[in-house]
Every structure is written in structure tokens, then in C-alpha cells.
Amino acid sequence: MRLEDLYQNFMQLPAEEQELFVRRYREKRARDLEAEPIKKRGRSKGTSSSSRAKLSPDEKALLKSLGLTLKELRALAGTS
């Protein structure tokens, strides 16, 4: 089924039906604008405390001496 088959061609409708269509559309649009919009919960910009690694100062120093970042360490741990 094609999109053209789903709806009647507005320009081919009689004037009374065009007026009725516009009136219904305006009423529906007014109701939609009066309604409270539904807020979508987005992802938080920061990382959660559970996903954030807690490294001691010794572990941080070890990573620095090895020249690794936490991201690289996680990638290495994921490959094994």
C-alpha cells in the first residue's frame, strides 16, 4: 500500500469536507498544545558512581608508571 492510498487528496475534496478537515485538525492541535508535554528522561552526563572505578593512590601511580590509562586497562581486561 502506498502513502497516496492511505489518505484522500485534500485538494480533491469538496469545499465542505476541506473545511471540516481543517476544523478537526485545528481542534486536535489545540488539544495537543494544551496538554502537558511528556518529558523524556535522558542519559546523565556524568558517569554513575557504580561504573566509575575507585583507584587508590598506589594503583594510580602504578598505572602512570606503566604508561596506561584506565580506559586502556579496561580494554585489556575485556580482551582476556
C-alpha positions in Angstrom: 0.0 0.0 0.0 1.3 3.4 -0.9 1.1 6.6 1.1 -1.2 8.2 -1.5 -3.7 5.4 -0.9 -3.8 5.9 2.9 -5.4 9.4 2.8 -7.6 11.2 0.4 -6.1 14.0 -1.6 -7.0 17.2 0.2 -7.2 19.3 -3.0 -9.8 16.9 -4.5 -12.1 17.1 -1.5 -15.2 19.2 -1.8 -15.0 22.6 0.0 -17.2 21.5 2.9 -15.0 18.5 3.6 -11.9 20.6 3.4 -13.4 23.0 5.9 -14.3 20.1 8.2 -10.8 18.6 7.9 -9.2 21.9 8.8 -11.6 22.4 11.7 -10.8 19.0 13.1 -7.1 19.5 12.7 -7.2 22.8 14.5 -9.2 21.3 17.4 -6.8 18.4 17.7 -3.8 20.7 17.5 -5.3 23.0 20.2 -5.8 20.0 22.5 -2.3 18.8 21.9 -0.8 22.2 22.7 -2.9 22.4 25.9 -1.7 19.0 27.1 1.3 18.7 29.3 4.3 17.5 27.3 5.8 14.2 28.3 9.4 14.7 29.4 11.8 12.0 28.3 14.4 11.0 30.8 17.8 11.5 29.1 21.1 9.9 30.0 23.0 11.7 32.7 26.1 13.5 31.5 28.3 12.2 34.3 29.2 8.6 34.9 27.5 6.9 37.8 29.4 6.1 40.9 29.0 2.3 40.3 30.6 2.5 36.8 33.4 4.8 37.9 36.4 2.9 39.1 37.8 3.7 42.6 41.5 3.6 42.4 43.8 4.0 45.3 46.8 6.4 45.0 49.1 3.4 44.7 47.1 1.9 41.8 47.0 5.3 40.1 50.8 5.5 40.5 51.2 2.0 39.1 49.1 2.9 36.0 51.1 6.0 35.5 54.4 4.2 35.7 53.2 1.7 33.2 52.0 4.4 30.9 48.4 3.1 30.9 45.1 4.9 31.2 42.1 3.5 32.9 40.4 3.2 29.6 43.3 1.1 28.2 43.3 -1.1 31.3 39.6 -1.7 30.9 40.2 -2.6 27.2 42.9 -5.1 28.2 40.7 -6.6 30.9 37.9 -7.0 28.4 40.1 -8.9 25.9 41.2 -11.6 28.3 
